[in-house]
Amino acid sequence: MKTNYSSCGRVPRRTFLADVGMGFAGLTLGSMLWRDGVARADQPGSIWTPPTGQPLVKPKAKSVIWVFLSGGYSHLETFDPKPALVDYAGKTFDKTPFENPIASRKHKNRFRSVPADSVNVRDVYPIIYPSQVGWKPYGQCGIGITDWWPHLAQCADDIAWVRNMWTTDNDHWAENQIHTGRHRLDETQPSLGSWVQYGLGSLNDNLPSFVTVGVPKAHTTSEIDQGYYLGPQHAAVPLTVDPKNPLPFGTRLEGVSAAEQANEYELIGKLNRLAAVEYPDDERLRARIRAYELAFKMQAAVPEAMDFPAEPEHIRRLYGLDQDHTKVAGERLLCARRLVERGVRFVLAYPSGLSAWDSHQKLKSNHEKLCANVDLPVAGLLRDLKQRGLMEDVVVVFCTEFGRTPGLEQRAGGADGRDHHPHGFTIWFAGAGIQGGTIHGETDELGYHALGDGHYVTDIHATVLHLLGLDPRRLEIPGRKRLEIDHGAPITEILA
């Protein structure tokens, strides 16, 4: 079949028609969206301009380490223990002196089930399941932390604890949601790391601005590292902690010298730039040119950043690299520290595997093991940042997609687990611009609902952007109307 390459200017006809929505309706819509974007700029009548790479206000942080525990750790067996779960274990919610949380308006106002409500039973288990571990208060702030976190508990006063988080999806798509701010039934949005890269760019020309470490590929993580309409150049670059191949598909082939490869990249660059003259508005081509240029630079910079043996032995022990059960998490978090130290803006690190914390059954054994795997490395990261003075430049966010149900999960005859719980859970911040030793917000006596207004996940985004000197409203681009909830609001109560 003959391909039609007739063009309108420098753009192929088919591309032109697709870009305008296959007709004048598309042109009208594009005009409306453009006008809407301009109308929401800083001043009426002002013309939108892209970010300059400079903070919009004086920043308190330069970089972010985002530590994500996939699967949904139980807030009740980590950082929000509830004595009432033991006192009323085995009873139903309506047999306690507390308001029945299932009857609360919060349940309907915040929750957005993909299945019909008539078949959704996942978060309304009525039989109270007791806490599976002891706890005690730590630090001057007196935060209650369970016995599975002995190392992190010693850092209690360096951390700001947010105990009133909520989200709207009770399935693992919430893993994407906490990074993009959008429910899976909504239009896809860029991830937080992409917004940071878009707004600020890189501090190191030899390393990417947005990096993921240990992030598994799955449908529930398909959006967490993507730039979408910001452009492919703002997607994350995945790295591994394998010193022999830290940059997947980016290692120079055996037998090819550095000079030979440099010549190859130079030729590719010339060809791409020639193509760019013919297609000056091709965003994917521009991204490809930058990717080739960065890839060549990263071949030297990334292995150096992953050179863990260069670290003193006491630092390796601090992260648990000398113990089998803590080594994986320790290497990933040490990698994160080395990357921000070298100018990477946003590092998204998974210290555990995909959905590892998803404890539908055997919660006690699962959480006890996983806490032991990450407790020492996470505490080691905070101590290392502090001793290097990096707590003045780096903000650490520790989070998960949702909590676990106060009620016993009864599906499939369950007897020792908790299901997904989007209605209330705990995350924390530490580092630059954060008031350590702060306990903000709370859930009810049973750990079911985040009380008050609580904080939707985009409040985390707004807090991070605020610390970096960015305003999400001023990052908007014409033609992409975002919802008010997308912007969130900084959690001012935890800021220094």
ZAMARGU-4260 file (C-alpha; in steps of 0.2 Angstrom, whole numbers, plus 5000, padded with zeros to 4 digits):
<rodrens>
0) 5000/5000/5000 | 5006/5017/4995 | 5009/5029/5010 | 5003/5046/5008 | 5016/5058/5013
5) 5007/5074/5008 | 5011/5087/5021 | 5004/5103/5027 | 5020/5114/5030 | 5033/5103/5038
10) 5020/5091/5046 | 5013/5076/5037 | 4995/5077/5032 | 4989/5063/5043 | 4999/5069/5058
15) 4991/5087/5055 | 4973/5080/5055 | 4976/5069/5070 | 4984/5084/5080 | 4969/5095/5077
20) 4956/5081/5082 | 4952/5075/5064 | 4942/5091/5059 | 4936/5108/5064 | 4929/5102/5080
25) 4946/5098/5086 | 4952/5115/5081 | 4938/5123/5091 | 4942/5112/5106 | 4961/5116/5105
30) 4957/5135/5105 | 4946/5133/5120 | 4959/5123/5130 | 4972/5135/5125 | 4962/5150/5131
35) 4958/5141/5147 | 4977/5139/5150 | 4981/5157/5147 | 4966/5163/5158 | 4974/5153/5172
40) 4991/5161/5171 | 4998/5171/5185 | 4991/5188/5178 | 4975/5191/5168 | 4981/5193/5150
45) 4998/5186/5153 | 5007/5174/5141 | 5012/5157/5147 | 5030/5153/5147 | 5038/5136/5152
50) 5048/5135/5168 | 5065/5142/5168 | 5073/5129/5179 | 5074/5141/5194 | 5063/5139/5210
55) 5048/5151/5210 | 5051/5155/5228 | 5066/5153/5240 | 5067/5134/5242 | 5071/5124/5258
60) 5076/5108/5249 | 5086/5104/5233 | 5082/5086/5231 | 5070/5072/5236 | 5072/5054/5241
65) 5055/5046/5240 | 5054/5029/5249 | 5039/5019/5244 | 5034/5002/5252 | 5023/4993/5240
70) 5008/4984/5245 | 5001/4995/5259 | 5009/4993/5276 | 4998/4992/5291 | 4998/5009/5300
75) 4991/4999/5315 | 5006/4988/5316 | 5019/5002/5312 | 5016/5020/5317 | 4998/5022/5323
80) 4995/5008/5336 | 4978/5008/5343 | 4975/5000/5360 | 4956/4999/5357 | 4960/4985/5344
85) 4966/4974/5358 | 4952/4980/5370 | 4938/4976/5358 | 4946/4962/5348 | 4933/4950/5341
90) 4919/4962/5343 | 4910/4971/5329 | 4911/4990/5327 | 4894/4992/5333 | 4898/4984/5349
95) 4911/4997/5354 | 4907/5014/5363 | 4914/5022/5347 | 4905/5029/5332 | 4903/5015/5319
100) 4915/5020/5306 | 4906/5011/5292 | 4891/5022/5295 | 4902/5038/5294 | 4899/5050/5280
105) 4918/5050/5277 | 4916/5033/5271 | 4906/5038/5256 | 4913/5056/5253 | 4931/5050/5251
110) 4929/5032/5244 | 4928/5029/5225 | 4925/5011/5221 | 4928/5004/5204 | 4917/4989/5207
115) 4899/4993/5212 | 4896/4996/5230 | 4884/4981/5231 | 4899/4970/5228 | 4912/4979/5237
120) 4916/4971/5254 | 4934/4974/5255 | 4936/4988/5267 | 4920/4985/5278 | 4925/4970/5288
125) 4916/4972/5304 | 4925/4961/5316 | 4940/4970/5325 | 4957/4961/5323 | 4969/4964/5337
130) 4986/4972/5335 | 4999/4959/5331 | 5014/4968/5340 | 5017/4978/5355 | 5022/4996/5355
135) 5028/5011/5366 | 5031/5030/5364 | 5048/5036/5358 | 5057/5052/5358 | 5052/5069/5366
140) 5037/5069/5354 | 5031/5053/5362 | 5026/5045/5345 | 5019/5028/5347 | 5029/5015/5337
145) 5028/4997/5336 | 5042/4985/5342 | 5046/4980/5324 | 5055/4997/5321 | 5068/4998/5335
150) 5081/5007/5324 | 5069/5020/5316 | 5061/5023/5333 | 5077/5031/5338 | 5075/5044/5325
155) 5058/5049/5330 | 5062/5067/5334 | 5070/5069/5317 | 5053/5064/5308 | 5037/5073/5305
160) 5023/5060/5306 | 5007/5063/5296 | 4993/5051/5303 | 4978/5057/5294 | 4981/5052/5276
165) 4967/5046/5265 | 4965/5041/5246 | 4951/5035/5236 | 4955/5018/5228 | 4955/5002/5238
170) 4965/4992/5225 | 4983/4992/5221 | 4981/5005/5207 | 4982/5017/5222 | 5001/5014/5220
175) 5000/5024/5204 | 4988/5036/5212 | 4999/5042/5226 | 5012/5046/5213 | 5001/5055/5200
180) 4987/5061/5212 | 4973/5053/5200 | 4961/5039/5203 | 4962/5026/5189 | 4945/5031/5182
185) 4952/5049/5179 | 4963/5056/5165 | 4981/5051/5168 | 4993/5064/5175 | 5012/5066/5176
190) 5020/5059/5191 | 5027/5070/5205 | 5045/5066/5200 | 5041/5072/5182 | 5034/5088/5188
195) 5050/5091/5199 | 5061/5088/5184 | 5049/5099/5173 | 5050/5113/5185 | 5068/5113/5190
200) 5079/5102/5178 | 5095/5094/5184 | 5109/5100/5195 | 5121/5088/5186 | 5122/5087/5167
205) 5130/5070/5168 | 5115/5062/5178 | 5096/5062/5175 | 5085/5073/5186 | 5072/5059/5190
210) 5078/5042/5194 | 5070/5026/5200 | 5079/5012/5210 | 5072/4995/5212 | 5055/4999/5205
215) 5046/4984/5197 | 5037/4984/5181 | 5018/4981/5183 | 5001/4988/5179 | 5000/4996/5196
220) 5017/5005/5194 | 5014/5009/5175 | 5012/5028/5179 | 5023/5032/5193 | 5038/5036/5183
225) 5030/5044/5167 | 5029/5062/5161 | 5014/5060/5150 | 5010/5077/5142 | 5025/5085/5150
230) 5035/5075/5137 | 5045/5059/5137 | 5061/5069/5142 | 5053/5071/5159 | 5050/5052/5162
235) 5062/5043/5175 | 5078/5034/5171 | 5078/5017/5179 | 5094/5012/5188 | 5099/4995/5196
240) 5111/4992/5210 | 5120/4979/5200 | 5138/4987/5199 | 5141/4977/5183 | 5125/4984/5174
245) 5119/4999/5184 | 5111/5007/5168 | 5100/4994/5159 | 5103/4994/5140 | 5116/5008/5143
250) 5132/4998/5145 | 5145/5000/5131 | 5147/4984/5121 | 5162/4973/5123 | 5175/4977/5111
255) 5169/4994/5108 | 5181/5008/5114 | 5176/5024/5122 | 5182/5034/5107 | 5173/5023/5095
260) 5157/5025/5105 | 5159/5043/5106 | 5161/5044/5087 | 5145/5034/5085 | 5135/5045/5097
265) 5142/5060/5087 | 5135/5053/5071 | 5118/5049/5079 | 5118/5067/5086 | 5121/5074/5068
270) 5108/5064/5060 | 5095/5068/5074 | 5099/5087/5072 | 5096/5086/5053 | 5080/5078/5056
275) 5075/5091/5069 | 5077/5104/5056 | 5064/5096/5046 | 5053/5092/5061 | 5056/5106/5073
280) 5041/5103/5083 | 5043/5084/5086 | 5044/5082/5105 | 5049/5064/5104 | 5064/5068/5092
285) 5070/5082/5104 | 5068/5070/5119 | 5078/5056/5109 | 5092/5069/5105 | 5094/5073/5124
290) 5092/5055/5129 | 5107/5050/5118 | 5117/5064/5124 | 5113/5060/5142 | 5116/5041/5140
295) 5134/5044/5134 | 5138/5055/5149 | 5129/5043/5161 | 5140/5028/5156 | 5154/5036/5166
300) 5144/5045/5180 | 5132/5031/5184 | 5145/5017/5188 | 5154/5030/5199 | 5138/5034/5209
305) 5135/5015/5211 | 5152/5012/5218 | 5147/5005/5235 | 5164/4997/5239 | 5171/5015/5239
310) 5160/5018/5255 | 5169/5016/5272 | 5165/5000/5280 | 5155/5009/5294 | 5144/5017/5282
315) 5141/5000/5273 | 5136/4993/5290 | 5125/5008/5294 | 5114/5003/5279 | 5115/4985/5283
320) 5125/4980/5268 | 5134/4967/5279 | 5118/4957/5283 | 5108/4947/5270 | 5091/4952/5276
325) 5095/4971/5275 | 5107/4971/5260 | 5094/4974/5246 | 5085/4989/5255 | 5102/4995/5261
330) 5110/4995/5244 | 5095/5004/5236 | 5094/5018/5250 | 5113/5020/5249 | 5111/5022/5230
335) 5098/5035/5233 | 5110/5045/5245 | 5124/5044/5233 | 5113/5050/5219 | 5106/5066/5228
340) 5123/5069/5234 | 5128/5070/5215 | 5114/5082/5210 | 5099/5070/5206 | 5083/5080/5210
345) 5071/5066/5213 | 5075/5048/5218 | 5061/5035/5219 | 5067/5020/5229 | 5058/5004/5232
350) 5067/4995/5247 | 5055/4980/5246 | 5047/4971/5231 | 5031/4973/5222 | 5016/4972/5234
355) 5027/4964/5247 | 5017/4973/5261 | 5001/4966/5255 | 4996/4956/5271 | 4979/4948/5267
360) 4985/4933/5277 | 4999/4930/5290 | 5001/4949/5293 | 5011/4946/5309 | 5025/4935/5300
365) 5024/4946/5284 | 5026/4962/5293 | 5039/4956/5306 | 5050/4950/5292 | 5048/4965/5281
370) 5051/4978/5295 | 5067/4969/5299 | 5072/4970/5281 | 5070/4989/5280 | 5071/4996/5298
375) 5089/4997/5299 | 5093/5003/5281 | 5079/5017/5283 | 5086/5023/5299 | 5104/5022/5292
380) 5099/5033/5278 | 5092/5047/5290 | 5108/5045/5301 | 5119/5046/5286 | 5110/5061/5279
385) 5111/5070/5296 | 5130/5067/5298 | 5134/5073/5281 | 5123/5089/5283 | 5112/5083/5269
390) 5097/5085/5280 | 5098/5104/5275 | 5096/5100/5257 | 5086/5084/5255 | 5069/5080/5260
395) 5064/5061/5263 | 5046/5055/5261 | 5042/5038/5267 | 5025/5032/5261 | 5014/5018/5255
400) 4998/5017/5244 | 4985/5014/5259 | 4984/5007/5276 | 4976/4990/5282 | 4959/4987/5289
405) 4955/4987/5307 | 4943/4973/5304 | 4949/4955/5301 | 4949/4951/5282 | 4937/4936/5280
410) 4938/4933/5262 | 4943/4915/5258 | 4941/4910/5276 | 4954/4923/5281 | 4959/4922/5300
415) 4976/4932/5302 | 4976/4947/5290 | 4970/4964/5285 | 4963/4970/5269 | 4967/4987/5259
420) 4962/5002/5268 | 4961/5019/5260 | 4952/5029/5273 | 4966/5032/5285 | 4985/5029/5286
425) 5002/5036/5291 | 5016/5042/5281 | 5031/5053/5286 | 5043/5066/5281 | 5061/5071/5287
430) 5075/5082/5282 | 5075/5099/5273 | 5062/5111/5279 | 5053/5098/5290 | 5050/5101/5309
435) 5056/5085/5316 | 5047/5078/5331 | 5030/5084/5325 | 5015/5072/5326 | 5001/5079/5314
440) 4983/5073/5312 | 4975/5057/5319 | 4964/5043/5315 | 4949/5038/5325 | 4950/5026/5340
445) 4950/5011/5329 | 4962/5018/5316 | 4948/5018/5303 | 4945/5036/5297 | 4957/5050/5295
450) 4949/5063/5306 | 4945/5081/5301 | 4948/5085/5283 | 4963/5074/5283 | 4976/5074/5269
455) 4973/5067/5251 | 4989/5061/5243 | 4991/5077/5233 | 4995/5086/5249 | 5011/5076/5249
460) 5015/5082/5232 | 5011/5100/5237 | 5022/5099/5252 | 5037/5092/5242 | 5035/5106/5228
465) 5033/5119/5241 | 5050/5114/5249 | 5058/5114/5232 | 5052/5132/5229 | 5038/5127/5216
470) 5020/5131/5215 | 5010/5117/5206 | 4998/5130/5199 | 5012/5140/5191 | 5018/5124/5183
475) 5002/5121/5173 | 5003/5122/5154 | 4990/5128/5142 | 4977/5116/5136 | 4979/5105/5152
480) 4966/5109/5165 | 4970/5101/5181 | 4957/5099/5195 | 4958/5108/5211 | 4962/5092/5221
485) 4977/5089/5209 | 4986/5104/5216 | 4984/5099/5235 | 4990/5110/5248 | 5006/5110/5258
490) 5005/5102/5275 | 5010/5118/5284 | 5009/5110/5302 | 5025/5100/5298 | 5035/5113/5291
495) 5050/5121/5300
</rodrens>
